[in-house]
Amino acid sequence: MSQIEQADPVDEAAAQGPLDRSDFPERTDPYRRELFAHCYRMLGSTHDAEDLVQETYLRAWRSYDSFEGRSSLRTWLYRIATNVCLTALDGRDKRPLPTGLGQPSSDPEGALVSSPEVPWLEPVPDAMTGTEATDPATVVASRASIRLAFIAALQHLPPRQRAVLILRDVLAFRAAEVADAVGISTVAVNSTLQRARAQLALVSPDEDTITEPSEPEQKELLERYAQAFWDKDVSTLMKLFTEDVVWEMPPFTGWYQGAETVSRLIDTNCPGGARDMRMVRTSANGQPAFGLYMRADDGRFWPFQLQVLTVTDRVSHVAAFFDVSLFRLFGLADSVAAPDEDTG
C-alpha cells in the first residue's frame, strides 16, 4: 500500500505555552476530511465515520488546553480518532461484502436471499475523502488507500491490527507514534504490522497490479456500459465484462463470478427491461460509479441501486448496493424524468 501522508513535526505553537480554545476551529478544521477518511477505513461505514469524527472533535475540544505540543496537532488528533474508532469497534462484527462471507459463487437463476440485518460495508463519495483532488500523484495514492476492495480487506483484520496497518502503511506515521496511538510498545507495533500485512495479502488483491485505462478509454467504456443497461443489451454487457468479473449486491448474500454468469443474472433476475434503467454517473471510493434508476408506472425513474465499478481494460468487479439512502449521500436526485426517446 502506497504511503499517502507524512507525519508532521512537533507543534511549535503548542510548545510555546497553553493553547487558546478560540483558535481551535481554525487549527483543527483542515484535518477534518482526512480524519473522516481514517475513520471510514477503520469502520467501513460512512455514517459511523461521520459520528466518530464528531466524537473525535468533541474530545479534542475538551482536552485542547492540555495539549502540550510534544507531537504535532495532526498526530494528536489522529491519536484521539484512532482510540475513538477502537472503542467503537469493540464487540462489533466486521462489515463484509457478500464475497467476504465465505460462500461459493451463486447460481444466477437461483432465488435471491436478502440479509438486511448484516452490517454491510458501505461505499463512500469521493468528495468526502479527498479522492477528487486534481494533483495526479495525490489522486493515485488516495484512490489506492480508499478502494472498496482495500476497505473490504481491512475488515478481515482485528481492530488493533487494522489501526496499526493504516497508521503505518497508509499514513506513514512513525512506529513510536503508532505505539502511542494504540497503546502498545514499538516492538509490538512492528510485530502487529507484520501479521496485518500477511493477513491482508491473503484477502486483498495487489493494488499495484490494477491498471486503469486512460481517461478517454474509460469514458467510452462507461458510456457503453450505461447504454447497454438502458437497452438491456445483455450480449453487449457480457463483452464489457472481464472473463472473471465478480458481481455482488448487498444486502443479498449471493455473489457471482464470470461474464456469462453475471450476464445471465442480469438477464433473468433484473426486473427492468429495455429503456427501464437510467444510469447517472458518480464516483465512489476513487472508482467510477453509477446510480441506477428504475422506471416506475408513473413514467419517472426512481433509485434502485448504486453500482461501484472496478475498471481495467473492461469491468472486472461491480458492487451494486441496494441501500437507496445512498443516493442522497452521493448527491443524486430523488428521482429523474424519462429522457427524450429520440436521444435515449
C-alpha positions as CSV (number, residue, x, y, z in Angstrom):
1,M,0.0,0.0,0.0
2,S,1.4,3.4,-1.0
3,Q,2.0,5.9,1.8
4,I,0.0,9.0,1.1
5,E,0.7,11.1,4.2
6,Q,3.7,12.1,6.1
7,A,3.5,12.8,9.9
8,D,4.3,16.4,10.5
9,P,6.7,17.8,13.1
10,V,6.1,18.8,16.7
11,D,3.6,21.6,17.0
12,E,5.7,24.6,17.7
13,A,2.8,26.9,18.6
14,A,1.6,24.5,21.3
15,A,5.1,24.0,22.7
16,Q,5.3,27.7,23.5
17,G,2.5,27.6,26.1
18,P,-1.1,26.8,26.8
19,L,-3.4,26.9,23.8
20,D,-6.3,29.3,23.4
21,R,-9.5,27.5,22.6
22,S,-10.7,30.3,20.4
23,D,-8.4,29.2,17.7
24,F,-9.5,25.5,17.9
25,P,-11.8,25.5,14.8
26,E,-9.2,27.3,12.6
27,R,-6.4,25.0,13.6
28,T,-8.3,21.7,13.5
29,D,-10.8,22.0,10.7
30,P,-8.2,21.5,8.0
31,Y,-7.8,17.9,9.2
32,R,-11.5,17.0,9.3
33,R,-11.7,15.4,5.9
34,E,-8.6,13.2,6.3
35,L,-9.8,12.2,9.8
36,F,-13.1,11.2,8.2
37,A,-11.2,9.0,5.7
38,H,-9.2,7.5,8.6
39,C,-12.4,6.6,10.5
40,Y,-14.0,5.3,7.3
41,R,-11.0,2.9,6.7
42,M,-11.4,1.7,10.3
43,L,-15.2,1.3,10.3
44,G,-16.2,0.7,6.7
45,S,-19.2,2.9,7.2
46,T,-19.7,6.5,6.1
47,H,-22.4,7.1,8.7
48,D,-20.3,5.6,11.6
49,A,-17.2,7.6,10.3
50,E,-19.2,10.9,10.5
51,D,-20.3,10.2,14.0
52,L,-16.8,9.2,15.1
53,V,-15.2,12.3,13.6
54,Q,-17.7,14.4,15.6
55,E,-16.7,12.4,18.8
56,T,-13.1,13.0,17.9
57,Y,-13.5,16.8,17.7
58,L,-15.6,16.8,20.9
59,R,-12.8,15.0,22.8
60,A,-10.2,17.2,21.3
61,W,-12.1,20.4,22.2
62,R,-12.4,19.2,25.8
63,S,-8.7,18.5,26.2
64,Y,-7.3,21.2,23.9
65,D,-6.0,23.4,26.6
66,S,-3.9,20.5,27.9
67,F,-2.3,19.7,24.6
68,E,1.4,20.3,25.2
69,G,2.8,20.1,21.7
70,R,5.1,17.2,22.2
71,S,3.7,15.9,18.9
72,S,2.1,17.7,16.1
73,L,-1.6,18.7,16.3
74,R,-2.3,16.4,13.4
75,T,-0.7,13.4,15.2
76,W,-2.6,14.3,18.4
77,L,-5.9,14.3,16.5
78,Y,-5.2,11.0,14.8
79,R,-4.4,9.5,18.2
80,I,-7.8,10.6,19.5
81,A,-9.6,9.4,16.4
82,T,-7.9,6.0,16.5
83,N,-8.9,5.4,20.1
84,V,-12.4,6.6,19.3
85,C,-12.5,4.0,16.5
86,L,-11.1,1.2,18.6
87,T,-13.7,1.8,21.3
88,A,-16.4,1.8,18.7
89,L,-15.2,-1.4,17.2
90,D,-15.1,-3.3,20.5
91,G,-17.6,-6.1,20.3
92,R,-18.8,-5.3,16.7
93,D,-18.9,-7.6,13.8
94,K,-16.9,-6.9,10.7
95,R,-18.6,-5.1,7.8
96,P,-18.4,-7.5,4.9
97,L,-19.3,-7.6,1.2
98,P,-21.0,-10.8,0.1
99,T,-17.7,-12.2,-1.3
100,G,-16.4,-12.0,2.3
101,L,-19.0,-14.4,3.7
102,G,-17.0,-17.4,2.7
103,Q,-19.7,-18.8,0.3
104,P,-19.1,-20.1,-3.2
105,S,-20.3,-18.2,-6.3
106,S,-24.1,-18.4,-6.6
107,D,-26.5,-19.7,-9.3
108,P,-27.5,-16.7,-11.4
109,E,-31.0,-18.1,-11.9
110,G,-31.5,-19.0,-8.2
111,A,-33.6,-17.2,-5.6
112,L,-32.0,-14.0,-4.1
113,V,-31.5,-14.2,-0.4
114,S,-31.5,-10.9,1.5
115,S,-29.9,-10.4,4.9
116,P,-30.7,-6.8,5.9
117,E,-29.6,-7.5,9.5
118,V,-25.9,-7.8,8.3
119,P,-23.9,-4.6,8.9
120,W,-22.8,-4.4,5.2
121,L,-19.8,-2.4,4.1
122,E,-20.7,1.0,2.7
123,P,-19.3,2.9,-0.2
124,V,-18.1,6.5,0.3
125,P,-18.4,9.5,-2.1
126,D,-15.0,10.8,-3.3
127,A,-15.9,14.3,-2.2
128,M,-15.9,13.1,1.4
129,T,-12.4,11.6,1.3
130,G,-10.4,13.9,-1.0
131,T,-10.0,11.5,-3.8
132,E,-11.4,14.1,-6.2
133,A,-8.2,16.1,-5.9
134,T,-6.6,17.4,-9.1
135,D,-3.0,16.5,-8.4
136,P,-2.3,13.2,-10.2
137,A,0.1,11.8,-7.6
138,T,-2.3,12.6,-4.8
139,V,-5.2,11.1,-6.7
140,V,-3.4,7.8,-7.4
141,A,-2.2,7.3,-3.8
142,S,-5.6,8.4,-2.3
143,R,-7.5,6.0,-4.6
144,A,-5.3,3.1,-3.6
145,S,-6.0,3.6,0.1
146,I,-9.8,4.0,-0.3
147,R,-10.7,1.4,-2.9
148,L,-13.6,-0.7,-2.0
149,A,-11.5,-3.9,-2.2
150,F,-8.9,-2.5,0.2
151,I,-11.6,-1.3,2.7
152,A,-13.3,-4.8,2.5
153,A,-9.9,-6.5,3.1
154,L,-9.3,-4.3,6.2
155,Q,-12.4,-5.7,7.7
156,H,-10.7,-9.1,8.0
157,L,-8.1,-7.7,10.4
158,P,-8.7,-7.4,14.2
159,P,-9.3,-3.7,15.1
160,R,-5.8,-3.1,16.6
161,Q,-4.1,-4.7,13.6
162,R,-6.3,-2.6,11.3
163,A,-5.2,0.6,13.1
164,V,-1.5,-0.2,13.0
165,L,-1.5,-1.0,9.3
166,I,-3.5,2.1,8.4
167,L,-1.3,4.4,10.6
168,R,2.0,2.9,9.3
169,D,1.4,1.9,5.7
170,V,-1.3,4.4,4.6
171,L,-0.5,7.4,6.8
172,A,3.3,6.8,7.2
173,F,3.3,7.5,11.0
174,R,6.5,6.6,12.8
175,A,6.4,3.3,14.9
176,A,6.7,5.3,18.1
177,E,3.7,7.5,17.2
178,V,1.6,4.4,16.3
179,A,2.6,2.8,19.6
180,D,1.4,5.9,21.5
181,A,-1.9,5.9,19.5
182,V,-2.9,2.3,20.0
183,G,-1.3,1.8,23.5
184,I,1.3,-0.8,22.7
185,S,5.1,-0.9,22.6
186,T,7.1,-0.1,19.5
187,V,8.2,-3.7,19.3
188,A,4.6,-4.8,19.4
189,V,3.8,-2.3,16.6
190,N,6.3,-3.9,14.3
191,S,5.1,-7.5,15.0
192,T,1.5,-6.4,14.7
193,L,2.2,-4.8,11.4
194,Q,3.9,-7.9,10.0
195,R,0.8,-10.0,11.0
196,A,-1.5,-7.5,9.5
197,R,0.4,-7.4,6.2
198,A,0.4,-11.1,6.0
199,Q,-3.3,-11.4,6.6
200,L,-4.1,-8.6,4.1
201,A,-2.0,-10.3,1.4
202,L,-4.3,-13.4,1.7
203,V,-7.6,-11.5,1.2
204,S,-6.7,-8.4,-0.9
205,P,-5.6,-8.1,-4.5
206,D,-2.3,-6.3,-5.1
207,E,-3.4,-2.8,-5.9
208,D,-0.2,-2.2,-7.8
209,T,-1.3,-4.7,-10.4
210,I,-4.5,-2.8,-11.2
211,T,-4.0,-0.9,-14.5
212,E,-6.7,1.6,-15.2
213,P,-7.4,2.7,-18.8
214,S,-6.8,6.2,-19.9
215,E,-9.5,8.8,-19.2
216,P,-10.9,8.7,-22.8
217,E,-10.9,4.9,-22.9
218,Q,-12.6,4.7,-19.5
219,K,-15.2,7.3,-20.5
220,E,-16.0,5.4,-23.7
221,L,-16.3,2.1,-21.8
222,L,-18.6,3.6,-19.1
223,E,-20.8,5.2,-21.8
224,R,-21.2,1.9,-23.5
225,Y,-21.9,0.2,-20.1
226,A,-24.7,2.7,-19.3
227,Q,-26.1,2.4,-22.8
228,A,-26.2,-1.4,-22.5
229,F,-28.3,-1.1,-19.3
230,W,-30.6,1.4,-21.0
231,D,-31.1,-1.1,-23.9
232,K,-30.8,-4.1,-21.6
233,D,-28.4,-5.4,-24.1
234,V,-27.0,-8.4,-22.2
235,S,-24.8,-9.6,-25.1
236,T,-23.0,-6.2,-25.1
237,L,-22.7,-6.2,-21.3
238,M,-21.0,-9.6,-21.4
239,K,-18.4,-8.2,-23.8
240,L,-17.8,-5.3,-21.4
241,F,-17.0,-7.6,-18.5
242,T,-13.7,-9.3,-18.0
243,E,-13.9,-13.1,-18.2
244,D,-13.6,-13.5,-14.4
245,V,-15.8,-10.5,-13.4
246,V,-17.3,-10.5,-10.0
247,W,-20.8,-9.1,-9.2
248,E,-22.1,-8.7,-5.7
249,M,-25.1,-6.8,-4.4
250,P,-25.6,-6.3,-0.6
251,P,-28.0,-6.9,1.2
252,F,-28.3,-10.0,-1.0
253,T,-25.8,-12.6,0.2
254,G,-25.0,-14.2,-3.1
255,W,-22.2,-13.2,-5.4
256,Y,-21.5,-14.2,-9.0
257,Q,-18.3,-14.8,-11.0
258,G,-17.7,-14.9,-14.7
259,A,-19.0,-12.8,-17.6
260,E,-21.6,-15.4,-18.7
261,T,-22.8,-16.0,-15.1
262,V,-23.2,-12.3,-14.4
263,S,-24.9,-11.7,-17.8
264,R,-27.4,-14.4,-17.0
265,L,-28.1,-12.9,-13.6
266,I,-28.9,-9.5,-15.2
267,D,-31.0,-11.2,-17.9
268,T,-33.1,-13.4,-15.5
269,N,-33.1,-11.6,-12.2
270,C,-33.0,-7.9,-13.0
271,P,-36.7,-6.6,-13.1
272,G,-36.1,-3.9,-15.7
273,G,-36.5,-4.3,-19.4
274,A,-35.2,-2.2,-22.3
275,R,-35.5,1.6,-21.6
276,D,-36.4,0.9,-18.0
277,M,-32.9,1.6,-16.4
278,R,-31.2,5.0,-16.4
279,M,-27.7,5.3,-15.2
280,V,-26.4,8.6,-13.7
281,R,-22.6,8.8,-13.3
282,T,-20.9,9.5,-10.0
283,S,-17.8,8.3,-8.2
284,A,-17.1,6.2,-5.0
285,N,-14.0,5.0,-3.3
286,G,-11.9,6.5,-6.0
287,Q,-13.7,4.4,-8.6
288,P,-16.4,5.1,-11.2
289,A,-19.9,4.6,-10.0
290,F,-23.5,4.8,-11.3
291,G,-26.8,5.5,-9.6
292,L,-29.2,3.1,-11.4
293,Y,-32.8,4.5,-11.6
294,M,-35.7,2.1,-12.5
295,R,-38.7,3.2,-14.4
296,A,-42.0,3.1,-12.4
297,D,-45.6,3.1,-13.5
298,D,-45.7,6.9,-13.3
299,G,-43.0,7.1,-16.0
300,R,-40.4,8.5,-13.7
301,F,-37.2,6.8,-12.7
302,W,-36.6,6.0,-9.0
303,P,-33.5,4.9,-7.2
304,F,-32.8,1.2,-7.5
305,Q,-29.1,0.5,-6.8
306,L,-25.8,2.2,-6.6
307,Q,-23.1,0.4,-8.6
308,V,-19.4,0.8,-7.8
309,L,-17.2,-0.4,-10.6
310,T,-13.6,-1.6,-10.8
311,V,-12.4,-1.0,-14.3
312,T,-9.2,-2.3,-16.0
313,D,-9.4,-2.9,-19.8
314,R,-13.0,-3.8,-19.0
315,V,-15.3,-4.0,-16.0
316,S,-13.8,-6.5,-13.6
317,H,-15.9,-6.0,-10.5
318,V,-19.3,-4.5,-9.6
319,A,-20.6,-3.9,-6.1
320,A,-24.3,-3.0,-6.5
321,F,-25.7,-1.5,-3.3
322,F,-29.5,-1.7,-2.8
323,D,-29.5,0.9,0.0
324,V,-31.3,3.7,-1.8
325,S,-30.5,6.1,1.0
326,L,-27.0,6.2,-0.5
327,F,-28.4,8.3,-3.4
328,R,-28.8,11.4,-1.3
329,L,-25.4,10.8,0.3
330,F,-23.9,10.9,-3.2
331,G,-25.8,14.0,-4.2
332,L,-28.0,12.0,-6.6
333,A,-31.6,13.1,-7.3
334,D,-34.5,11.5,-5.6
335,S,-36.0,10.7,-9.0
336,V,-35.4,11.6,-12.6
337,A,-37.7,12.1,-15.6
338,A,-37.8,9.9,-18.6
339,P,-35.3,11.1,-21.3
340,D,-36.2,12.1,-24.8
341,E,-36.8,8.8,-26.5
342,D,-35.2,10.2,-29.7
343,T,-31.9,10.7,-27.8
344,G,-32.1,7.8,-25.3
